Amino acid sequence: MDSAYAVGVEGPSSTGTNSGCDSKGVGCGSTAAPPNRYESQKLRDWNTFLKYLKNQKPPLTLTQCSGASVIQFLKYLDQFGKTKVHVEGCPYFGQPNPQELCACPLKQAWGSLDALIGRLRAAYEENGGSPESNPFAAKAVRTYLTEVRERQANARGISYKKNKRKRSTATADTPVAGGVSYTSSVGGNVDGNGNSTNLISTTTTTCYKIN
């Protein structure tokens, strides 16, 4: 997400060893594993959302939060966006790489919002929320994200359709050495010049064939 958005509390400290170690390491306590990038971002997102609820007038609690509250939160984040979304009537409407700047507004990219909702949906349940009452999984939120995706695709002249990959196959007579890696990247923004900036970490999964 944009730096102006990520105002949540930093993740847990990665330090924390037991000072009672001798020179051979006997008596050393275990070292807490540092949170990965996803967990750290999820914690910041969660604290940012809680702060947003607290700053409402009157303040809202999680039990009062609904899909409509989540949508308002997403709209609030648009003020920190860096993705140029052309409006109808703009000479660059529907052009993926305009050569000049225009006065169209900057918003949060659909991919960033979609990834954010995924993290908040998980954080809600990890903090004791029920899946049945999870506001981040509400139908209204999914509908809103779909509308944002379609609107930005039309305005920016791009497609969010997923590329289909051919599934690799191997026969019993053909040995497979190592594995096949699949890389997926979620999110990202495009600045006013049409340059793409990935804001969400890329995940690579390697699949191995076991004989």
TAMOGI-V203509 format. One record per helix or strand of 2 or more residues. SS is the DSSP state (h for helix, s for strand). FROM is the first residue (numbers start at 0). LEN is the number of residues. If there is no record, write none. Layout:
SS FROM LEN
SS FROM LEN
This chain:
h 36 18
h 61 3
h 66 14
s 82 2
s 105 2
h 109 17
h 130 3
h 134 3
h 138 18
s 178 7
s 188 2
s 195 2
s 201 7
